[in-house]
Amino acid sequence: MMDIRKKALAAAVMMALAVPVSVTMDMAAPGVAAAAPATQTKASDAFEVDLSKGANNLFEASDGWTNGMPFNCFWHKENVTFEDGTLQLTVDESPNPAADKVPYSGGEYRSKATYGYGRYEVVMKAMKNDGVVSSFFTYTGPYDGDPWDEIDFEVLGKDTTKVQLNYFRNGKGGHEKMIDLGFDASEDFHTYAFEWHKNSIIWFVDGKEVFRRENEDLPVTKQKIMMNAWNGKGVDAWLKPFNDSNLPITAEYKSIKYTPFFE
């Protein structure tokens, strides 16, 4: 169960958000961080993980907590599986709603280490369902002793022909940008990538630049690499009400790659 520190931290963040258009909170995440600057990269940080080969020791499945609002699921390692040559992150009914304190379960796969400036790339297929999010992002925050820094790809299940891009710097978001993909992200695998530089963030889809932010107050802290599948609560204007008639529903991932930049 989520301890008091985690509950208080999640509540504090929600109070700070006047209009929670897009939130990807992992304040309950366990781990050790040192608020390392994003400039601290080295060649040996680079990796390319083929998820068709199963679990990788650079990553771990989230298990044993819930993030609180607007997440309406509890992270269970059983919702992170490797089947049919892909990593599968599943939203389903909770196996024990009384203990979880929420009615649904979700899947999240995260890096054990934090990473700085560089190119981040994933091959994924999103969920199509009202009320859910399929994601690829980087994150660190107060529970790890860091400022809340984050860079996002979020496919909203209500309309999988679009992807929402965003970033947070020291807890300040509000940089959402919705991109028309020109395809349905739930029908096939596509490559989503972003390049995080000192003075810019550039997002790519299938190798084509789709958006960039430059010369703003951008993230500066090393972050964990995250993939998750979750359903929302209290954010119907953003995600639409969660439709639980199709459970279980699954987002799939084939590979993930990181190339460090030296800035």
C-alpha positions as CSV (number, residue, x, y, z in Angstrom):
1,M,0.0,0.0,0.0
2,M,1.0,3.6,-0.6
3,D,2.7,5.0,2.6
4,I,1.8,8.4,4.2
5,R,4.7,10.2,2.5
6,K,3.6,9.0,-0.9
7,K,0.0,10.0,-0.3
8,A,0.9,13.4,0.9
9,L,3.3,14.0,-1.9
10,A,0.8,13.0,-4.6
11,A,-1.9,15.2,-2.9
12,A,0.5,18.2,-2.8
13,V,1.3,17.9,-6.5
14,M,-2.4,17.7,-7.4
15,M,-3.2,20.8,-5.3
16,A,-0.4,22.6,-7.2
17,L,-2.0,21.8,-10.5
18,A,-4.9,24.3,-11.1
19,V,-6.0,22.5,-14.3
20,P,-4.6,19.0,-14.6
21,V,-4.7,18.7,-18.4
22,S,-1.9,16.2,-18.5
23,V,-0.2,14.6,-15.6
24,T,2.2,11.7,-15.4
25,M,2.8,11.4,-11.7
26,D,5.1,8.7,-10.2
27,M,5.6,10.3,-6.8
28,A,5.1,6.9,-5.3
29,A,8.0,5.4,-7.2
30,P,10.7,3.6,-5.2
31,G,14.3,4.2,-6.0
32,V,17.4,6.2,-5.1
33,A,18.4,9.3,-7.0
34,A,20.9,12.0,-6.5
35,A,19.5,15.0,-8.5
36,A,22.3,14.5,-11.0
37,P,22.5,17.1,-13.8
38,A,21.5,16.0,-17.3
39,T,25.0,17.0,-18.5
40,Q,26.4,14.0,-16.7
41,T,26.4,11.5,-19.5
42,K,29.0,9.0,-20.8
43,A,29.4,6.8,-23.8
44,S,28.7,3.7,-21.6
45,D,25.2,4.9,-20.9
46,A,24.1,4.0,-24.4
47,F,21.9,0.9,-24.8
48,E,19.5,-0.7,-27.2
49,V,17.1,-3.3,-25.7
50,D,15.2,-5.8,-27.8
51,L,12.1,-6.5,-25.8
52,S,11.3,-9.5,-27.8
53,K,14.0,-11.3,-25.8
54,G,12.2,-10.8,-22.6
55,A,13.1,-8.9,-19.4
56,N,16.2,-6.8,-19.3
57,N,18.3,-6.1,-16.3
58,L,18.4,-2.4,-17.0
59,F,14.6,-2.2,-16.3
60,E,12.1,-3.3,-13.7
61,A,8.4,-3.7,-13.4
62,S,6.6,-1.4,-11.0
63,D,4.9,-3.3,-8.2
64,G,3.1,-2.6,-5.0
65,W,1.7,1.0,-5.0
66,T,-0.7,3.4,-6.7
67,N,0.1,6.9,-7.7
68,G,-3.2,8.4,-6.5
69,M,-5.3,10.8,-8.6
70,P,-5.7,10.9,-11.5
71,F,-4.5,7.3,-11.8
72,N,-7.2,4.8,-11.0
73,C,-5.0,1.7,-11.0
74,F,-2.5,-0.1,-8.8
75,W,0.8,-1.2,-10.3
76,H,1.2,-4.9,-10.3
77,K,4.2,-6.7,-11.8
78,E,1.8,-9.3,-13.2
79,N,0.6,-6.6,-15.5
80,V,4.0,-6.5,-17.1
81,T,4.6,-9.5,-19.4
82,F,6.6,-10.6,-22.3
83,E,4.5,-12.5,-24.9
84,D,4.3,-12.8,-28.7
85,G,7.7,-11.1,-29.0
86,T,6.7,-7.9,-27.2
87,L,6.6,-6.3,-23.8
88,Q,3.0,-6.0,-22.9
89,L,1.6,-3.5,-20.3
90,T,-2.0,-4.3,-19.3
91,V,-4.9,-2.5,-17.7
92,D,-7.3,-4.9,-16.0
93,E,-9.5,-5.3,-13.0
94,S,-7.7,-5.3,-9.7
95,P,-7.0,-8.8,-8.3
96,N,-7.7,-7.4,-4.8
97,P,-9.5,-4.0,-4.9
98,A,-10.0,-3.9,-1.1
99,A,-6.2,-4.0,-0.6
100,D,-5.3,-1.9,-3.6
101,K,-7.9,0.8,-2.7
102,V,-8.6,1.2,-6.4
103,P,-10.7,-1.0,-8.7
104,Y,-8.2,-1.5,-11.5
105,S,-4.6,-2.7,-12.1
106,G,-2.0,-1.2,-14.5
107,G,1.4,-2.0,-15.9
108,E,4.6,0.0,-15.8
109,Y,8.2,-0.8,-16.9
110,R,11.0,1.6,-15.8
111,S,14.7,1.9,-16.0
112,K,16.6,1.4,-12.8
113,A,19.1,4.1,-13.6
114,T,18.6,7.8,-14.6
115,Y,19.8,9.2,-17.9
116,G,20.6,12.7,-19.2
117,Y,20.8,14.5,-22.5
118,G,20.4,12.2,-25.5
119,R,18.1,10.6,-27.9
120,Y,15.3,8.3,-26.5
121,E,13.5,6.0,-28.8
122,V,10.8,3.3,-28.5
123,V,8.8,1.1,-30.9
124,M,5.3,0.7,-29.5
125,K,1.6,0.0,-30.3
126,A,-0.9,1.9,-28.1
127,M,-4.2,0.9,-26.5
128,K,-7.4,2.1,-28.0
129,N,-10.1,2.7,-25.3
130,D,-11.7,5.6,-23.7
131,G,-10.1,6.7,-20.4
132,V,-6.6,5.2,-20.9
133,V,-3.1,6.4,-21.6
134,S,-0.2,4.5,-23.3
135,S,3.1,6.2,-22.7
136,F,6.8,6.6,-23.3
137,F,8.5,9.2,-21.2
138,T,11.3,10.2,-18.8
139,Y,10.7,11.3,-15.3
140,T,12.2,12.1,-11.9
141,G,10.6,13.9,-9.0
142,P,10.4,14.7,-5.3
143,Y,10.1,11.1,-4.0
144,D,13.6,10.5,-5.5
145,G,14.8,13.8,-3.9
146,D,14.8,15.5,-7.3
147,P,12.8,18.4,-8.9
148,W,9.9,17.1,-11.0
149,D,11.4,17.0,-14.5
150,E,9.6,15.0,-17.3
151,I,9.4,14.6,-21.0
152,D,6.4,12.8,-22.6
153,F,4.9,10.9,-25.4
154,E,1.3,10.1,-24.4
155,V,-1.3,8.4,-26.7
156,L,-4.8,8.9,-25.3
157,G,-6.9,5.9,-26.0
158,K,-9.9,8.1,-26.8
159,D,-8.2,9.1,-30.1
160,T,-5.2,7.0,-31.2
161,T,-4.7,9.0,-34.4
162,K,-3.0,11.7,-32.2
163,V,-0.2,11.8,-29.7
164,Q,0.2,14.3,-26.9
165,L,3.7,15.8,-26.2
166,N,4.6,17.6,-23.0
167,Y,7.4,18.4,-20.6
168,F,7.7,19.5,-16.9
169,R,10.5,21.5,-15.4
170,N,10.6,21.7,-11.6
171,G,6.9,20.7,-11.4
172,K,5.7,23.2,-14.0
173,G,3.9,21.7,-17.0
174,G,1.4,23.3,-19.3
175,H,3.5,22.7,-22.4
176,E,1.1,20.2,-24.1
177,K,1.0,19.8,-27.8
178,M,-1.3,17.5,-29.7
179,I,0.1,16.1,-32.9
180,D,-1.9,14.4,-35.7
181,L,-0.1,11.2,-36.5
182,G,-1.7,10.4,-39.9
183,F,-2.3,6.8,-38.7
184,D,-3.9,4.9,-35.9
185,A,-1.3,4.2,-33.2
186,S,-3.3,1.2,-31.9
187,E,-3.2,-0.6,-35.2
188,D,0.5,-1.2,-35.7
189,F,3.9,-0.5,-34.2
190,H,5.6,2.9,-34.8
191,T,8.8,4.5,-33.7
192,Y,8.5,7.4,-31.2
193,A,11.7,9.4,-30.3
194,F,12.8,12.6,-28.7
195,E,16.1,14.3,-28.5
196,W,16.8,16.1,-25.2
197,H,19.4,18.9,-25.6
198,K,20.4,21.6,-23.2
199,N,18.4,24.2,-25.2
200,S,15.8,22.2,-27.0
201,I,13.6,19.1,-27.0
202,I,12.8,17.7,-30.4
203,W,10.1,15.0,-30.9
204,F,10.1,12.5,-33.8
205,V,7.6,10.0,-35.2
206,D,8.9,7.3,-37.5
207,G,12.0,9.3,-38.0
208,K,10.3,12.6,-38.9
209,E,10.4,15.6,-36.7
210,V,6.9,16.6,-35.5
211,F,7.6,19.3,-32.9
212,R,10.2,21.1,-31.0
213,R,10.6,23.4,-28.0
214,E,13.6,25.7,-27.9
215,N,15.2,28.2,-25.5
216,E,12.7,27.6,-22.7
217,D,13.1,26.6,-19.1
218,L,13.6,22.9,-20.0
219,P,14.3,19.9,-17.8
220,V,17.9,19.8,-16.4
221,T,17.9,16.7,-14.2
222,K,18.7,13.1,-15.1
223,Q,15.6,11.0,-15.3
224,K,14.3,7.4,-15.4
225,I,13.0,6.0,-18.7
226,M,9.4,4.9,-18.3
227,M,6.6,3.1,-20.2
228,N,3.2,2.6,-18.7
229,A,-0.4,1.8,-19.4
230,W,-3.0,3.2,-17.0
231,N,-6.6,4.4,-16.7
232,G,-7.7,7.8,-15.4
233,K,-10.2,9.1,-12.8
234,G,-11.5,12.6,-12.4
235,V,-10.0,13.7,-15.8
236,D,-12.9,12.9,-18.1
237,A,-12.5,16.1,-20.0
238,W,-9.0,15.0,-20.9
239,L,-9.3,11.2,-21.3
240,K,-13.1,10.6,-21.5
241,P,-14.7,8.4,-18.9
242,F,-13.0,5.1,-18.6
243,N,-14.7,2.3,-20.5
244,D,-14.1,-1.0,-18.6
245,S,-16.2,-3.2,-20.8
246,N,-13.2,-4.3,-22.9
247,L,-10.8,-5.4,-20.2
248,P,-8.1,-6.5,-20.3
249,I,-6.5,-4.0,-22.7
250,T,-2.8,-3.9,-23.5
251,A,-0.1,-1.6,-24.9
252,E,2.8,-3.3,-26.6
253,Y,6.5,-2.4,-27.0
254,K,9.1,-4.0,-29.2
255,S,12.3,-2.1,-28.3
256,I,13.8,0.8,-26.5
257,K,17.1,2.7,-27.2
258,Y,19.1,5.5,-25.6
259,T,22.0,7.4,-27.2
260,P,23.7,9.9,-24.9
261,F,24.6,13.5,-26.0
262,F,27.6,15.3,-24.5
263,E,26.6,18.9,-23.8
